[in-house]
Amino acid sequence: MSARVTSAVMASALIRRVNQEGGMAAVLARGDPTAGAILLLLLEKGRNPRFFERGIGADGEPALVRAGPAELIDDAAAHDYWSRRRSRDSDLWVIELDIADGERFAAATMGVG
């Protein structure tokens, strides 16, 4: 059996690394500290919002996969999406990361992809 990093530790690591790299990170909703799923809202300089979460990639391996609507027209649409997800899963973490090349950064930090 291998040890698994808790959701709270993963969230903390993501936020710390983003801040160290000059980006901005915030917890929008706290989930279960041990095993809650983590939904990421990625931005670049406050623009281009998109959602990702840990899942299984096309090769069957853990990966960071796209989630949510294909196109988000504004902040309200992003908020509506994660709020709906959270209403169905109170264990869900929602973390906003504003950093260049956010997908690659998050995947490397979370150890997927």
Secondary structure as GFF3:
##gff-version 3
##sequence-region A 1 113
A	DSSP	alpha_helix	7	20	.	.	.	ID=ss1
A	DSSP	beta_strand	24	29	.	.	.	ID=ss2
A	DSSP	beta_strand	38	44	.	.	.	ID=ss3
A	DSSP	beta_strand	47	56	.	.	.	ID=ss4
A	DSSP	beta_strand	62	67	.	.	.	ID=ss5
A	DSSP	alpha_helix	75	88	.	.	.	ID=ss6
A	DSSP	beta_strand	93	98	.	.	.	ID=ss7
A	DSSP	alpha_helix	102	110	.	.	.	ID=ss8
###
